[in-house]
Amino acid sequence: LNLPLFDIRRFMVEIVLTVHLLIVLFCVVGFPVGLVWNLRLLRYLHAVILGFVSLFMVIGVSCPLTVLEEKLREGSYEGSFIATWVNRIIYLEWEGQALVDPVHVLVADLLFATLVFSSFYWYPVNREK
């Protein structure tokens, strides 16, 4: 590809944002899907990813995808229409202002993680799938 460096950086930021959004969606949607189909691999993978997300939030470490995105954004990158909206969804922001208190996000995440981890007790994994 003979794209200028700026265009490659824009492309990389949008790829990272897309992957980030997919992980966020998997964390939210993976739980009910995992319960409905009770697929062992899906439920374990979901719990592990959610566990890492919760751990990062509790100890105050930035998500590696957020760090990568910020590193790629260095410079004058303004972002595309899609990137702007994906960014607002992932970070719950509007016009640079947080829509939700970060403490509330942490509490909601920990309550959701508790629900997910407890589901292995009250709805055991199907050993056959």
C-alpha positions as CSV (number, residue, x, y, z in Angstrom):
1,L,0.0,0.0,0.0
2,N,1.2,3.5,-0.8
3,L,-0.9,5.3,1.7
4,P,0.6,8.2,3.6
5,L,1.5,7.5,7.3
6,F,-1.4,9.6,8.5
7,D,-3.9,7.4,6.6
8,I,-2.4,4.2,8.0
9,R,-2.6,5.6,11.5
10,R,-6.3,6.5,10.9
11,F,-6.9,3.0,9.7
12,M,-5.1,1.5,12.7
13,V,-7.1,3.6,15.2
14,E,-10.4,2.6,13.6
15,I,-9.3,-1.1,13.7
16,V,-8.4,-0.8,17.4
17,L,-11.7,1.0,18.1
18,T,-13.7,-1.7,16.2
19,V,-11.9,-4.5,18.1
20,H,-12.5,-2.7,21.4
21,L,-16.2,-2.3,20.6
22,L,-16.5,-6.0,19.7
23,I,-15.0,-6.9,23.1
24,V,-17.3,-4.6,24.9
25,L,-20.3,-6.1,23.1
26,F,-19.0,-9.6,23.8
27,C,-18.8,-8.7,27.5
28,V,-22.4,-7.6,27.5
29,V,-24.1,-10.0,25.1
30,G,-21.9,-13.0,25.8
31,F,-23.5,-13.7,29.1
32,P,-27.1,-14.2,28.0
33,V,-25.9,-16.0,24.8
34,G,-23.7,-18.3,26.9
35,L,-26.6,-19.1,29.2
36,V,-29.0,-19.8,26.4
37,W,-26.7,-22.2,24.5
38,N,-24.6,-23.2,27.6
39,L,-21.5,-23.6,25.5
40,R,-18.5,-24.4,27.7
41,L,-15.9,-22.5,25.7
42,L,-18.0,-19.4,25.3
43,R,-18.9,-19.2,29.0
44,Y,-15.2,-19.7,30.1
45,L,-13.9,-17.2,27.5
46,H,-16.5,-14.7,28.5
47,A,-15.7,-15.1,32.2
48,V,-11.9,-14.7,31.6
49,I,-12.3,-11.6,29.5
50,L,-14.7,-10.1,32.0
51,G,-12.4,-11.0,34.8
52,F,-9.5,-9.1,33.2
53,V,-11.7,-6.1,32.4
54,S,-12.8,-6.0,36.1
55,L,-9.3,-6.5,37.4
56,F,-8.0,-3.6,35.2
57,M,-10.9,-1.4,36.5
58,V,-10.3,-2.3,40.2
59,I,-6.6,-1.7,40.2
60,G,-6.9,1.4,38.0
61,V,-4.9,0.2,35.1
62,S,-5.9,1.4,31.6
63,C,-7.1,-1.1,29.2
64,P,-4.3,-2.1,26.8
65,L,-6.6,-1.3,23.8
66,T,-7.2,2.2,25.2
67,V,-3.5,2.8,25.6
68,L,-2.8,1.6,22.0
69,E,-5.6,3.8,20.7
70,E,-4.2,6.8,22.5
71,K,-0.7,6.1,21.2
72,L,-2.0,5.8,17.7
73,R,-4.0,9.1,18.0
74,E,-0.9,11.1,18.8
75,G,-0.8,14.0,16.4
76,S,-3.6,15.7,14.6
77,Y,-6.0,12.8,14.0
78,E,-9.6,14.0,14.2
79,G,-11.3,10.7,13.5
80,S,-14.1,9.6,11.2
81,F,-17.8,9.7,11.8
82,I,-17.8,6.0,12.8
83,A,-14.8,6.4,15.1
84,T,-16.4,9.3,16.8
85,W,-19.6,7.3,17.6
86,V,-17.8,4.1,18.5
87,N,-15.6,6.2,20.9
88,R,-18.8,7.7,22.5
89,I,-20.3,4.2,23.0
90,I,-17.1,2.6,24.5
91,Y,-16.2,5.5,26.8
92,L,-19.8,6.7,27.5
93,E,-18.9,10.3,26.6
94,W,-20.6,13.1,24.8
95,E,-18.7,16.2,23.7
96,G,-15.8,15.2,25.9
97,Q,-18.0,14.9,29.0
98,A,-18.6,11.6,30.8
99,L,-22.3,10.6,30.7
100,V,-21.9,8.3,33.7
101,D,-19.8,8.6,36.9
102,P,-16.8,6.2,36.6
103,V,-17.5,4.9,40.1
104,H,-20.9,3.9,38.9
105,V,-19.4,2.1,35.9
106,L,-17.0,0.2,38.3
107,V,-19.8,-0.8,40.6
108,A,-22.0,-2.0,37.7
109,D,-19.0,-3.9,36.3
110,L,-18.4,-5.6,39.6
111,L,-22.0,-6.5,40.1
112,F,-22.2,-7.9,36.5
113,A,-19.0,-9.9,37.1
114,T,-20.4,-11.3,40.3
115,L,-23.5,-12.4,38.4
116,V,-21.4,-14.0,35.6
117,F,-19.1,-15.8,38.0
118,S,-22.0,-17.0,40.2
119,S,-23.8,-18.4,37.2
120,F,-21.3,-21.2,37.1
121,Y,-22.8,-22.3,40.4
122,W,-26.6,-21.7,39.8
123,Y,-26.4,-22.7,36.1
124,P,-23.5,-25.2,35.7
125,V,-21.7,-25.5,32.4
126,N,-22.9,-28.2,30.1
127,R,-20.1,-30.8,30.1
128,E,-21.0,-32.2,26.7
129,K,-20.7,-29.0,24.6
